Amino acid sequence: MLWYCIHTKPKCEHLVAASLKAFEGVEPYCPRLRFQRSTPRGKVWFTEALFPSYLFARFVMNESFRAVKHAHNVIRIVEFGGEPSPVPDETIELLKKEMRGQDIREVTHVLKVGETVEIAEGPMRGLTGIVENIVSGDERVCLLLDFLGRQSVVQMPTKDVISERGPREALMKRK
């Protein structure tokens, strides 16, 4: 059994993983990230594939090729030179280690001084500011805002702001 990379339709990675799990001799692996994003409704949790439109599956090529290739929402098995290209076991193990053994890893942003953030809750929702200071044990943050033509310093709970960095970027910065 070898690992292969499977190209899927957009936003269907988890559906393909669930359908491949039903096939005997096929082990899918679809690492995903869970994170918060600011929306017009406020902070909302999202779950997305770590690699959009891709997942991994381990199977014996001559036994399960047709079942995997023709599974619902699968575009193709990634190949090079016309042949499906196996992914080394070490690569999948490193990925699983980075995901801490979970299929879904929650990504929280640690705010840093000088970082640009968006206010996600309260009457100033939608405004962006720069973190000037982190106060009282990471529970509150001082922001420098451009508001009504002048700069103001505002203090608010850290839970009411969201970093403008994406979840993948925040994951990479932790190292």
C-alpha positions in Angstrom: 0.0 0.0 0.0 1.3 3.4 -1.0 0.1 7.0 -0.4 -1.2 9.0 -3.4 -2.4 12.6 -3.7 -6.0 12.9 -4.9 -7.2 16.1 -6.6 -10.9 16.8 -5.8 -13.5 19.3 -6.7 -13.2 22.5 -4.6 -14.6 22.3 -1.1 -15.2 18.5 -1.5 -12.1 17.1 0.2 -13.9 15.9 3.3 -16.7 14.4 1.2 -14.2 12.4 -0.9 -12.4 11.3 2.2 -15.7 10.0 3.7 -16.6 8.1 0.5 -13.1 6.6 0.1 -13.3 5.3 3.7 -16.2 3.1 2.6 -13.9 1.2 0.1 -12.1 -1.8 1.5 -8.3 -1.4 1.3 -8.4 2.4 1.0 -7.2 4.7 3.8 -7.9 8.4 3.2 -6.2 11.3 5.0 -7.6 14.8 4.8 -5.9 17.2 7.2 -8.1 20.3 7.9 -7.9 23.5 9.8 -10.5 25.1 12.1 -10.2 28.8 12.5 -12.2 32.0 13.2 -12.9 34.6 10.6 -14.7 38.0 10.8 -18.0 38.1 8.9 -20.8 40.7 8.8 -22.4 38.6 11.6 -19.2 38.8 13.7 -16.7 36.0 14.4 -17.6 32.7 12.8 -15.7 29.3 12.9 -14.7 27.8 9.6 -13.2 24.4 8.7 -11.1 24.1 5.5 -8.7 21.6 4.0 -5.1 22.2 4.8 -4.5 21.7 1.1 -7.5 23.0 -0.8 -8.8 20.6 -3.4 -6.4 17.8 -2.3 -6.2 14.9 0.1 -4.2 11.8 0.4 -5.2 8.1 0.2 -3.2 4.9 0.8 -4.1 1.9 -1.3 -2.8 -0.8 -3.6 -2.8 0.8 -7.0 -3.8 -2.3 -9.1 -6.6 -3.2 -6.7 -8.2 0.1 -6.0 -7.2 2.5 -8.8 -10.6 2.5 -10.6 -12.6 2.8 -7.4 -10.5 5.8 -6.2 -10.3 7.5 -9.6 -14.0 7.3 -10.3 -15.2 8.1 -6.7 -17.7 11.0 -6.5 -16.0 14.5 -6.6 -12.6 13.1 -7.5 -11.0 14.9 -10.5 -7.9 12.7 -10.7 -5.1 10.9 -9.0 -2.0 13.2 -9.2 0.5 11.9 -11.7 3.8 12.8 -13.2 4.8 11.6 -16.6 1.5 9.8 -17.0 2.0 7.6 -14.0 0.4 8.1 -10.5 3.1 9.4 -8.3 3.3 7.9 -4.7 3.8 10.2 -1.8 6.6 9.0 0.6 5.3 7.5 4.0 7.7 9.9 5.8 5.9 12.9 4.3 2.5 11.7 5.5 4.0 10.9 9.0 5.5 14.4 9.2 2.2 15.9 8.2 0.4 13.9 10.8 2.9 15.0 13.4 2.4 18.6 12.5 -1.4 18.1 12.8 -0.7 16.6 16.3 -2.4 13.3 15.3 -5.7 15.0 14.6 -7.6 15.3 11.3 -8.8 18.8 12.3 -6.4 21.2 13.9 -7.7 24.3 15.6 -5.7 27.4 14.7 -5.8 30.3 17.1 -4.0 33.6 16.5 -1.5 34.9 19.0 -1.5 38.6 18.7 1.8 40.5 18.5 2.6 44.2 18.9 2.6 45.8 15.5 0.2 43.3 13.9 -2.8 44.6 11.9 -6.1 43.3 13.2 -9.8 43.7 12.5 -12.4 44.3 15.2 -14.9 41.5 14.9 -17.3 42.3 17.7 -19.0 45.3 19.2 -19.9 48.8 17.8 -16.6 49.2 16.0 -16.9 45.9 14.1 -15.2 46.1 10.7 -12.5 48.7 11.6 -8.9 47.7 11.4 -6.1 48.8 13.7 -2.6 48.1 14.8 -1.8 46.3 18.0 0.0 48.8 20.2 0.2 46.9 23.4 -1.1 43.7 25.0 -2.5 44.3 28.5 -3.4 42.2 31.6 -2.2 38.8 30.7 -3.3 38.6 27.0 -6.9 39.3 27.9 -7.0 42.9 26.6 -5.2 44.7 23.8 -4.6 48.3 23.0 -5.2 49.2 19.3 -4.2 52.3 17.3 -7.2 53.1 15.1 -7.7 55.7 12.4 -11.2 56.8 13.3 -13.0 60.0 12.1 -9.9 61.4 10.6 -7.6 61.0 13.6 -5.7 58.3 15.4 -7.0 57.0 18.7 -5.9 54.4 21.1 -8.7 52.0 22.1 -8.5 49.2 24.7 -10.6 46.1 24.2 -10.8 42.3 24.9 -8.5 40.2 22.7 -11.5 37.9 22.0 -13.1 40.8 20.0 -10.3 41.1 17.5 -9.1 38.8 14.7 -5.7 38.9 13.1 -5.6 39.6 9.3 -3.2 36.7 8.9 -4.7 33.6 7.3 -4.9 30.3 9.2 -2.1 28.7 7.2 0.2 31.7 7.8 -0.6 31.6 11.5 0.2 27.9 11.6 3.6 28.5 9.8 4.6 31.4 12.1 4.4 29.2 15.2 7.5 27.3 14.3 
